[in-house]
């Protein structure tokens, strides 16, 4: 039972991090949003993950798809890990 609760907590943390990444993307639309305390906090926790995708050229014209790809990879990886854990521990 504790495995299920830990897995549920992990999925909630991943969901929260996805929302933080979306907030990071939305902040680019507002001048000065990165200079606020909340903006600095969001940058501090999102840039390390997003920097993994910087080596790929995901910008097409003025549009950067890095955050979209990062969110998709994060969600696919977390769902895959969740299914693997459920299969190993519960046989689903």
C-alpha positions in Angstrom: 0.0 0.0 0.0 2.9 2.4 0.7 4.2 1.9 -2.8 0.9 3.1 -4.2 0.9 6.2 -2.0 4.5 7.0 -2.9 3.7 6.6 -6.6 0.7 8.8 -6.2 2.8 11.5 -4.5 5.4 11.2 -7.3 2.7 11.8 -9.9 1.4 14.8 -8.1 4.9 16.3 -7.8 5.4 15.7 -11.6 2.0 17.4 -12.2 3.0 20.4 -10.1 6.3 20.7 -11.9 4.5 20.6 -15.2 2.4 23.6 -14.0 5.6 25.4 -13.0 7.0 24.8 -16.4 3.8 26.3 -18.0 4.1 29.3 -15.7 7.7 29.7 -16.9 6.5 29.8 -20.5 3.7 32.2 -19.7 6.1 34.6 -17.9 7.8 35.2 -21.2 4.8 37.1 -22.4 5.0 39.7 -19.5 7.9 42.1 -19.4 9.6 42.1 -16.1 7.9 38.9 -14.8 11.3 37.1 -14.5 12.5 39.9 -12.2 10.0 39.3 -9.5 10.7 37.0 -6.5 8.2 34.4 -7.9 9.8 34.7 -11.3 13.3 34.1 -9.9 12.0 31.1 -7.9 10.4 29.6 -11.0 13.5 30.2 -13.0 15.6 28.6 -10.3 13.7 25.3 -10.3 12.8 25.1 -14.0 16.0 26.0 -15.8 18.1 22.9 -14.8 15.5 20.6 -16.4 15.0 22.9 -19.4 18.7 23.2 -20.0 18.8 19.5 -20.9 16.8 20.3 -24.0 18.8 23.4 -25.0 21.2 21.3 -27.1 18.3 20.4 -29.5 17.3 23.2 -31.8 13.6 23.4 -31.0 13.1 26.9 -32.1 11.3 27.5 -35.4 11.3 31.1 -36.2 10.2 33.2 -33.2 8.5 30.2 -31.5 10.5 28.0 -29.1 9.0 24.5 -28.5 11.5 23.5 -25.8 9.0 23.8 -22.9 6.4 21.8 -24.8 8.8 19.0 -25.5 10.1 19.1 -22.0 6.6 18.8 -20.5 5.8 16.0 -22.9 9.0 14.1 -22.0 8.4 14.6 -18.3 4.8 13.3 -18.5 5.6 10.4 -20.7 8.5 9.3 -18.5 6.5 9.7 -15.3 3.6 7.7 -16.7 5.9 5.0 -18.0 7.6 4.8 -14.7 4.3 4.6 -12.9 3.1 1.7 -15.1 6.4 -0.1 -14.6 6.2 0.2 -10.8 2.5 -0.9 -10.9 3.5 -3.9 -13.0 6.4 -4.9 -10.8 4.7 -4.5 -7.5 1.1 -5.2 -8.2 1.1 -7.3 -11.4 -1.1 -4.9 -13.4 
